[in-house]
Amino acid sequence: MTENPKSSSDCAFGSSERPSKIAKKSECSGDEAEAEAEEEEESQQQPPESGIASRPMNQNPRAQRYLLAIEYIGTRFSGSQKQPNFRTVVGVLEEAFHKFIGQPVSVFCSSRTDAGVHALSNVCHVDVERISKRKPGEVLAPHEPQVVRRAVNHFLQKSEGDISIIDVRCVPADFHARYRARERTYFYRLFSGPEPLSTFEKERAWHVTEELNLVSMQEACKVLVGHHDFSSFRASGCQANSPIRTLDELNVSEVVSSPDFPSMVERRVESTNGVTDLGFGMRKKHRCLVVTARARSFLYHQVRLLVGVLKSVGTGELTSTDVERILNAKDVTAASPMAPACGLYLGHVKYDLP
């Protein structure tokens, strides 16, 4: 299905994109930056506990492995994965750690994110060996987690200040941020209304100028939740061997948009003709809808493709029956154009922590 040509839905970087057809081979196309998206690995790729030794491990027995929860503004980075000549989440983190400990480190993320995709809490792991600066070669006891957090954040804030560590924990040497993840939750923000988007919300949400039917979108979610072949929601470049996924939760809810201080309801005044007026200089608020998607793992661009279809349901271009047809088509060309990256947030990565 195509989007209504009269629609002017957009985000800071332009209108939504139509996904290309799935490549016959599982190779990624283009630069690695284009492959930064919703998590692609499959449950089948996660080796059993007995196979832990085959995973990337801490090769230095004197180093401490730390698990880091990080937040960042995605529009400031060319994705999460490190790339030469581009500013990336991993690249900035590794640079800050290098300044802290005086040695290069390697940071491994639980979930890769596209350029423009934000994170409320992405998770990484890193190995740090604490070497004495007074006596080179002497290995000291590992830093306490709170020391790592404060020190690395110091260097991150001296940079652009668009990324910070929000939590740190010591974990065993065989704990891998990606393979030990049990569940991932993404949020997608849509602002509905004809008014221009607030300066404070640009690059933070998808602005849809049409009114969105929340009830219809919630009904469409019921079609997509569960164990399905999500080939229709899998973009070109996906490296997963199977399109089968279990979507544990897909929901749309209306929330209070922010900033909102004080409540706009408290500031409304009645004009002389009886029409409600917000008063001069008061911005009319948009409706803010949030899509929540939760699963153990996702296909490449799956969340943004799901949101694209839900948006089309909200505007009346599609029905729940159409959504079922798209799902059964098992072809990404049957789906609506996918939602832009700027409204997507990696919200939470769940672990069974030791």
Buried (B, 14 or more C-beta within 10 A) or exposed (E): BEBEEEBEBBBBBEBBBBBEEBEEEEEBEEEBBBBBBBBBBBEEBBEEEEEBEEBEBBEEEEBBBBBBBBBBBBBBBBBBBBBEEBBBBBBBBBBBBEBBBEEEBEBBBBBBBBBBBBBBBBBBBBBBBBBEEEEEEEEEEBBEBEEBBBBBBEBBEEEEEBBBBBBBBBBEBBBBBBBBBEBBBBBBBBBBBEEEBBEEBBBBBBBBBBEBBBEBBBBBBEBBBEEBBBBBBBBBBBBBEEBBBEBBEBBBEEEEBEEEEEEBEEEEEEEEEEEEEBEEEEEEBBBBBBBBBBBBBBBBBBBBBBBBBBBBBBBEBBBBEBBEBBBBEBEBEBBBBBBBBBBBBBBBBBBEEE
